[in-house]
């Protein structure tokens, strides 16, 4: 009985370790970012977001004409 508990504990711990290592250093490629890296990533995201907002301001979405039967292009 004790051997079964020990075996299951080791198998569970090994599975947890395997999943943790695979998640952090496996297909993702690297562990979580540190404080400075997170700050730099956030700044880059904010710069890209500013560019998106500016582009949206300069190129607004053109809606369709309210008349369903009018298929001419909106200018």
Phi and psi restraints in degrees (range 20) as a CNS / XPLOR table:
assign (resid 1 and name C) (resid 2 and name N)
       (resid 2 and name CA) (resid 2 and name C) 1.0 -65.3 20.0 2
assign (resid 2 and name N) (resid 2 and name CA)
       (resid 2 and name C) (resid 3 and name N) 1.0 -35.1 20.0 2
assign (resid 2 and name C) (resid 3 and name N)
       (resid 3 and name CA) (resid 3 and name C) 1.0 -66.8 20.0 2
assign (resid 3 and name N) (resid 3 and name CA)
       (resid 3 and name C) (resid 4 and name N) 1.0 -36.7 20.0 2
assign (resid 3 and name C) (resid 4 and name N)
       (resid 4 and name CA) (resid 4 and name C) 1.0 -66.0 20.0 2
assign (resid 4 and name N) (resid 4 and name CA)
       (resid 4 and name C) (resid 5 and name N) 1.0 -44.4 20.0 2
assign (resid 4 and name C) (resid 5 and name N)
       (resid 5 and name CA) (resid 5 and name C) 1.0 -61.9 20.0 2
assign (resid 5 and name N) (resid 5 and name CA)
       (resid 5 and name C) (resid 6 and name N) 1.0 -45.4 20.0 2
assign (resid 5 and name C) (resid 6 and name N)
       (resid 6 and name CA) (resid 6 and name C) 1.0 -62.4 20.0 2
assign (resid 6 and name N) (resid 6 and name CA)
       (resid 6 and name C) (resid 7 and name N) 1.0 -44.0 20.0 2
assign (resid 6 and name C) (resid 7 and name N)
       (resid 7 and name CA) (resid 7 and name C) 1.0 -62.8 20.0 2
assign (resid 7 and name N) (resid 7 and name CA)
       (resid 7 and name C) (resid 8 and name N) 1.0 -46.4 20.0 2
assign (resid 7 and name C) (resid 8 and name N)
       (resid 8 and name CA) (resid 8 and name C) 1.0 -64.9 20.0 2
assign (resid 8 and name N) (resid 8 and name CA)
       (resid 8 and name C) (resid 9 and name N) 1.0 -37.1 20.0 2
assign (resid 8 and name C) (resid 9 and name N)
       (resid 9 and name CA) (resid 9 and name C) 1.0 -63.5 20.0 2
assign (resid 9 and name N) (resid 9 and name CA)
       (resid 9 and name C) (resid 10 and name N) 1.0 -45.2 20.0 2
assign (resid 9 and name C) (resid 10 and name N)
       (resid 10 and name CA) (resid 10 and name C) 1.0 -65.4 20.0 2
assign (resid 10 and name N) (resid 10 and name CA)
       (resid 10 and name C) (resid 11 and name N) 1.0 -41.4 20.0 2
assign (resid 10 and name C) (resid 11 and name N)
       (resid 11 and name CA) (resid 11 and name C) 1.0 -63.9 20.0 2
assign (resid 11 and name N) (resid 11 and name CA)
       (resid 11 and name C) (resid 12 and name N) 1.0 -43.8 20.0 2
assign (resid 11 and name C) (resid 12 and name N)
       (resid 12 and name CA) (resid 12 and name C) 1.0 -64.2 20.0 2
assign (resid 12 and name N) (resid 12 and name CA)
       (resid 12 and name C) (resid 13 and name N) 1.0 -43.5 20.0 2
assign (resid 12 and name C) (resid 13 and name N)
       (resid 13 and name CA) (resid 13 and name C) 1.0 -64.1 20.0 2
assign (resid 13 and name N) (resid 13 and name CA)
       (resid 13 and name C) (resid 14 and name N) 1.0 -41.2 20.0 2
assign (resid 13 and name C) (resid 14 and name N)
       (resid 14 and name CA) (resid 14 and name C) 1.0 -63.7 20.0 2
assign (resid 14 and name N) (resid 14 and name CA)
       (resid 14 and name C) (resid 15 and name N) 1.0 -41.0 20.0 2
assign (resid 14 and name C) (resid 15 and name N)
       (resid 15 and name CA) (resid 15 and name C) 1.0 -64.1 20.0 2
assign (resid 15 and name N) (resid 15 and name CA)
       (resid 15 and name C) (resid 16 and name N) 1.0 -43.2 20.0 2
assign (resid 15 and name C) (resid 16 and name N)
       (resid 16 and name CA) (resid 16 and name C) 1.0 -62.3 20.0 2
assign (resid 16 and name N) (resid 16 and name CA)
       (resid 16 and name C) (resid 17 and name N) 1.0 -44.0 20.0 2
assign (resid 16 and name C) (resid 17 and name N)
       (resid 17 and name CA) (resid 17 and name C) 1.0 -62.7 20.0 2
assign (resid 17 and name N) (resid 17 and name CA)
       (resid 17 and name C) (resid 18 and name N) 1.0 -44.6 20.0 2
assign (resid 17 and name C) (resid 18 and name N)
       (resid 18 and name CA) (resid 18 and name C) 1.0 -60.8 20.0 2
assign (resid 18 and name N) (resid 18 and name CA)
       (resid 18 and name C) (resid 19 and name N) 1.0 -46.3 20.0 2
assign (resid 18 and name C) (resid 19 and name N)
       (resid 19 and name CA) (resid 19 and name C) 1.0 -65.8 20.0 2
assign (resid 19 and name N) (resid 19 and name CA)
       (resid 19 and name C) (resid 20 and name N) 1.0 -40.6 20.0 2
assign (resid 19 and name C) (resid 20 and name N)
       (resid 20 and name CA) (resid 20 and name C) 1.0 -63.0 20.0 2
assign (resid 20 and name N) (resid 20 and name CA)
       (resid 20 and name C) (resid 21 and name N) 1.0 -47.6 20.0 2
assign (resid 20 and name C) (resid 21 and name N)
       (resid 21 and name CA) (resid 21 and name C) 1.0 -64.8 20.0 2
assign (resid 21 and name N) (resid 21 and name CA)
       (resid 21 and name C) (resid 22 and name N) 1.0 -43.2 20.0 2
assign (resid 21 and name C) (resid 22 and name N)
       (resid 22 and name CA) (resid 22 and name C) 1.0 -64.0 20.0 2
assign (resid 22 and name N) (resid 22 and name CA)
       (resid 22 and name C) (resid 23 and name N) 1.0 -39.4 20.0 2
assign (resid 22 and name C) (resid 23 and name N)
       (resid 23 and name CA) (resid 23 and name C) 1.0 -67.2 20.0 2
assign (resid 23 and name N) (resid 23 and name CA)
       (resid 23 and name C) (resid 24 and name N) 1.0 -45.9 20.0 2
assign (resid 23 and name C) (resid 24 and name N)
       (resid 24 and name CA) (resid 24 and name C) 1.0 -79.2 20.0 2
assign (resid 24 and name N) (resid 24 and name CA)
       (resid 24 and name C) (resid 25 and name N) 1.0 -39.4 20.0 2
assign (resid 24 and name C) (resid 25 and name N)
       (resid 25 and name CA) (resid 25 and name C) 1.0 -121.3 20.0 2
assign (resid 25 and name N) (resid 25 and name CA)
       (resid 25 and name C) (resid 26 and name N) 1.0 9.7 20.0 2
assign (resid 25 and name C) (resid 26 and name N)
       (resid 26 and name CA) (resid 26 and name C) 1.0 -89.4 20.0 2
assign (resid 26 and name N) (resid 26 and name CA)
       (resid 26 and name C) (resid 27 and name N) 1.0 -116.2 20.0 2
assign (resid 26 and name C) (resid 27 and name N)
       (resid 27 and name CA) (resid 27 and name C) 1.0 -66.2 20.0 2
assign (resid 27 and name N) (resid 27 and name CA)
       (resid 27 and name C) (resid 28 and name N) 1.0 -27.6 20.0 2
assign (resid 27 and name C) (resid 28 and name N)
       (resid 28 and name CA) (resid 28 and name C) 1.0 -67.8 20.0 2
assign (resid 28 and name N) (resid 28 and name CA)
       (resid 28 and name C) (resid 29 and name N) 1.0 -33.3 20.0 2
assign (resid 28 and name C) (resid 29 and name N)
       (resid 29 and name CA) (resid 29 and name C) 1.0 100.7 20.0 2
assign (resid 29 and name N) (resid 29 and name CA)
       (resid 29 and name C) (resid 30 and name N) 1.0 -20.5 20.0 2
assign (resid 29 and name C) (resid 30 and name N)
       (resid 30 and name CA) (resid 30 and name C) 1.0 -160.3 20.0 2
assign (resid 30 and name N) (resid 30 and name CA)
       (resid 30 and name C) (resid 31 and name N) 1.0 160.1 20.0 2
assign (resid 30 and name C) (resid 31 and name N)
       (resid 31 and name CA) (resid 31 and name C) 1.0 -72.5 20.0 2
assign (resid 31 and name N) (resid 31 and name CA)
       (resid 31 and name C) (resid 32 and name N) 1.0 172.7 20.0 2
assign (resid 31 and name C) (resid 32 and name N)
       (resid 32 and name CA) (resid 32 and name C) 1.0 -57.7 20.0 2
assign (resid 32 and name N) (resid 32 and name CA)
       (resid 32 and name C) (resid 33 and name N) 1.0 153.0 20.0 2
assign (resid 32 and name C) (resid 33 and name N)
       (resid 33 and name CA) (resid 33 and name C) 1.0 -70.4 20.0 2
assign (resid 33 and name N) (resid 33 and name CA)
       (resid 33 and name C) (resid 34 and name N) 1.0 151.4 20.0 2
assign (resid 33 and name C) (resid 34 and name N)
       (resid 34 and name CA) (resid 34 and name C) 1.0 -83.1 20.0 2
assign (resid 34 and name N) (resid 34 and name CA)
       (resid 34 and name C) (resid 35 and name N) 1.0 179.2 20.0 2
assign (resid 34 and name C) (resid 35 and name N)
       (resid 35 and name CA) (resid 35 and name C) 1.0 -58.2 20.0 2
assign (resid 35 and name N) (resid 35 and name CA)
       (resid 35 and name C) (resid 36 and name N) 1.0 -48.9 20.0 2
assign (resid 35 and name C) (resid 36 and name N)
       (resid 36 and name CA) (resid 36 and name C) 1.0 -66.1 20.0 2
assign (resid 36 and name N) (resid 36 and name CA)
       (resid 36 and name C) (resid 37 and name N) 1.0 -40.4 20.0 2
assign (resid 36 and name C) (resid 37 and name N)
       (resid 37 and name CA) (resid 37 and name C) 1.0 -65.7 20.0 2
assign (resid 37 and name N) (resid 37 and name CA)
       (resid 37 and name C) (resid 38 and name N) 1.0 -38.9 20.0 2
assign (resid 37 and name C) (resid 38 and name N)
       (resid 38 and name CA) (resid 38 and name C) 1.0 -63.4 20.0 2
assign (resid 38 and name N) (resid 38 and name CA)
       (resid 38 and name C) (resid 39 and name N) 1.0 -41.2 20.0 2
assign (resid 38 and name C) (resid 39 and name N)
       (resid 39 and name CA) (resid 39 and name C) 1.0 -63.1 20.0 2
assign (resid 39 and name N) (resid 39 and name CA)
       (resid 39 and name C) (resid 40 and name N) 1.0 -44.8 20.0 2
assign (resid 39 and name C) (resid 40 and name N)
       (resid 40 and name CA) (resid 40 and name C) 1.0 -63.8 20.0 2
assign (resid 40 and name N) (resid 40 and name CA)
       (resid 40 and name C) (resid 41 and name N) 1.0 -40.8 20.0 2
assign (resid 40 and name C) (resid 41 and name N)
       (resid 41 and name CA) (resid 41 and name C) 1.0 -64.0 20.0 2
assign (resid 41 and name N) (resid 41 and name CA)
       (resid 41 and name C) (resid 42 and name N) 1.0 -41.6 20.0 2
assign (resid 41 and name C) (resid 42 and name N)
       (resid 42 and name CA) (resid 42 and name C) 1.0 -63.6 20.0 2
assign (resid 42 and name N) (resid 42 and name CA)
       (resid 42 and name C) (resid 43 and name N) 1.0 -41.5 20.0 2
assign (resid 42 and name C) (resid 43 and name N)
       (resid 43 and name CA) (resid 43 and name C) 1.0 -63.1 20.0 2
assign (resid 43 and name N) (resid 43 and name CA)
       (resid 43 and name C) (resid 44 and name N) 1.0 -41.8 20.0 2
assign (resid 43 and name C) (resid 44 and name N)
       (resid 44 and name CA) (resid 44 and name C) 1.0 -63.5 20.0 2
assign (resid 44 and name N) (resid 44 and name CA)
       (resid 44 and name C) (resid 45 and name N) 1.0 -42.2 20.0 2
assign (resid 44 and name C) (resid 45 and name N)
       (resid 45 and name CA) (resid 45 and name C) 1.0 -62.4 20.0 2
assign (resid 45 and name N) (resid 45 and name CA)
       (resid 45 and name C) (resid 46 and name N) 1.0 -38.8 20.0 2
assign (resid 45 and name C) (resid 46 and name N)
       (resid 46 and name CA) (resid 46 and name C) 1.0 -67.3 20.0 2
assign (resid 46 and name N) (resid 46 and name CA)
       (resid 46 and name C) (resid 47 and name N) 1.0 -39.0 20.0 2
assign (resid 46 and name C) (resid 47 and name N)
       (resid 47 and name CA) (resid 47 and name C) 1.0 -63.1 20.0 2
assign (resid 47 and name N) (resid 47 and name CA)
       (resid 47 and name C) (resid 48 and name N) 1.0 -44.1 20.0 2
assign (resid 47 and name C) (resid 48 and name N)
       (resid 48 and name CA) (resid 48 and name C) 1.0 -64.3 20.0 2
assign (resid 48 and name N) (resid 48 and name CA)
       (resid 48 and name C) (resid 49 and name N) 1.0 -39.1 20.0 2
assign (resid 48 and name C) (resid 49 and name N)
       (resid 49 and name CA) (resid 49 and name C) 1.0 -64.7 20.0 2
assign (resid 49 and name N) (resid 49 and name CA)
       (resid 49 and name C) (resid 50 and name N) 1.0 -39.3 20.0 2
assign (resid 49 and name C) (resid 50 and name N)
       (resid 50 and name CA) (resid 50 and name C) 1.0 -60.5 20.0 2
assign (resid 50 and name N) (resid 50 and name CA)
       (resid 50 and name C) (resid 51 and name N) 1.0 -41.2 20.0 2
assign (resid 50 and name C) (resid 51 and name N)
       (resid 51 and name CA) (resid 51 and name C) 1.0 -64.6 20.0 2
assign (resid 51 and name N) (resid 51 and name CA)
       (resid 51 and name C) (resid 52 and name N) 1.0 -39.1 20.0 2
assign (resid 51 and name C) (resid 52 and name N)
       (resid 52 and name CA) (resid 52 and name C) 1.0 -63.0 20.0 2
assign (resid 52 and name N) (resid 52 and name CA)
       (resid 52 and name C) (resid 53 and name N) 1.0 -43.6 20.0 2
assign (resid 52 and name C) (resid 53 and name N)
       (resid 53 and name CA) (resid 53 and name C) 1.0 -65.2 20.0 2
assign (resid 53 and name N) (resid 53 and name CA)
       (resid 53 and name C) (resid 54 and name N) 1.0 -42.7 20.0 2
assign (resid 53 and name C) (resid 54 and name N)
       (resid 54 and name CA) (resid 54 and name C) 1.0 -62.8 20.0 2
assign (resid 54 and name N) (resid 54 and name CA)
       (resid 54 and name C) (resid 55 and name N) 1.0 -42.9 20.0 2
assign (resid 54 and name C) (resid 55 and name N)
       (resid 55 and name CA) (resid 55 and name C) 1.0 -62.5 20.0 2
assign (resid 55 and name N) (resid 55 and name CA)
       (resid 55 and name C) (resid 56 and name N) 1.0 -41.9 20.0 2
assign (resid 55 and name C) (resid 56 and name N)
       (resid 56 and name CA) (resid 56 and name C) 1.0 -65.7 20.0 2
assign (resid 56 and name N) (resid 56 and name CA)
       (resid 56 and name C) (resid 57 and name N) 1.0 -34.9 20.0 2
assign (resid 56 and name C) (resid 57 and name N)
       (resid 57 and name CA) (resid 57 and name C) 1.0 -67.2 20.0 2
assign (resid 57 and name N) (resid 57 and name CA)
       (resid 57 and name C) (resid 58 and name N) 1.0 -41.8 20.0 2
assign (resid 57 and name C) (resid 58 and name N)
       (resid 58 and name CA) (resid 58 and name C) 1.0 -76.1 20.0 2
assign (resid 58 and name N) (resid 58 and name CA)
       (resid 58 and name C) (resid 59 and name N) 1.0 -26.8 20.0 2
assign (resid 58 and name C) (resid 59 and name N)
       (resid 59 and name CA) (resid 59 and name C) 1.0 -127.2 20.0 2
assign (resid 59 and name N) (resid 59 and name CA)
       (resid 59 and name C) (resid 60 and name N) 1.0 75.6 20.0 2
assign (resid 59 and name C) (resid 60 and name N)
       (resid 60 and name CA) (resid 60 and name C) 1.0 -66.2 20.0 2
assign (resid 60 and name N) (resid 60 and name CA)
       (resid 60 and name C) (resid 61 and name N) 1.0 156.3 20.0 2
assign (resid 60 and name C) (resid 61 and name N)
       (resid 61 and name CA) (resid 61 and name C) 1.0 -72.2 20.0 2
assign (resid 61 and name N) (resid 61 and name CA)
       (resid 61 and name C) (resid 62 and name N) 1.0 132.3 20.0 2
assign (resid 61 and name C) (resid 62 and name N)
       (resid 62 and name CA) (resid 62 and name C) 1.0 -95.6 20.0 2
assign (resid 62 and name N) (resid 62 and name CA)
       (resid 62 and name C) (resid 63 and name N) 1.0 124.3 20.0 2
assign (resid 62 and name C) (resid 63 and name N)
       (resid 63 and name CA) (resid 63 and name C) 1.0 -87.6 20.0 2
assign (resid 63 and name N) (resid 63 and name CA)
       (resid 63 and name C) (resid 64 and name N) 1.0 164.3 20.0 2
assign (resid 63 and name C) (resid 64 and name N)
       (resid 64 and name CA) (resid 64 and name C) 1.0 -73.3 20.0 2
assign (resid 64 and name N) (resid 64 and name CA)
       (resid 64 and name C) (resid 65 and name N) 1.0 160.6 20.0 2
assign (resid 64 and name C) (resid 65 and name N)
       (resid 65 and name CA) (resid 65 and name C) 1.0 -72.2 20.0 2
assign (resid 65 and name N) (resid 65 and name CA)
       (resid 65 and name C) (resid 66 and name N) 1.0 148.7 20.0 2
assign (resid 65 and name C) (resid 66 and name N)
       (resid 66 and name CA) (resid 66 and name C) 1.0 -67.2 20.0 2
assign (resid 66 and name N) (resid 66 and name CA)
       (resid 66 and name C) (resid 67 and name N) 1.0 -24.1 20.0 2
assign (resid 66 and name C) (resid 67 and name N)
       (resid 67 and name CA) (resid 67 and name C) 1.0 -78.2 20.0 2
assign (resid 67 and name N) (resid 67 and name CA)
       (resid 67 and name C) (resid 68 and name N) 1.0 117.7 20.0 2
assign (resid 67 and name C) (resid 68 and name N)
       (resid 68 and name CA) (resid 68 and name C) 1.0 -62.0 20.0 2
assign (resid 68 and name N) (resid 68 and name CA)
       (resid 68 and name C) (resid 69 and name N) 1.0 -36.1 20.0 2
assign (resid 68 and name C) (resid 69 and name N)
       (resid 69 and name CA) (resid 69 and name C) 1.0 -83.5 20.0 2
assign (resid 69 and name N) (resid 69 and name CA)
       (resid 69 and name C) (resid 70 and name N) 1.0 -8.9 20.0 2
assign (resid 69 and name C) (resid 70 and name N)
       (resid 70 and name CA) (resid 70 and name C) 1.0 -89.3 20.0 2
assign (resid 70 and name N) (resid 70 and name CA)
       (resid 70 and name C) (resid 71 and name N) 1.0 105.7 20.0 2
assign (resid 70 and name C) (resid 71 and name N)
       (resid 71 and name CA) (resid 71 and name C) 1.0 -98.3 20.0 2
assign (resid 71 and name N) (resid 71 and name CA)
       (resid 71 and name C) (resid 72 and name N) 1.0 12.7 20.0 2
assign (resid 71 and name C) (resid 72 and name N)
       (resid 72 and name CA) (resid 72 and name C) 1.0 -70.1 20.0 2
assign (resid 72 and name N) (resid 72 and name CA)
       (resid 72 and name C) (resid 73 and name N) 1.0 155.9 20.0 2
assign (resid 72 and name C) (resid 73 and name N)
       (resid 73 and name CA) (resid 73 and name C) 1.0 -72.5 20.0 2
assign (resid 73 and name N) (resid 73 and name CA)
       (resid 73 and name C) (resid 74 and name N) 1.0 145.3 20.0 2
assign (resid 73 and name C) (resid 74 and name N)
       (resid 74 and name CA) (resid 74 and name C) 1.0 -84.0 20.0 2
assign (resid 74 and name N) (resid 74 and name CA)
       (resid 74 and name C) (resid 75 and name N) 1.0 133.6 20.0 2
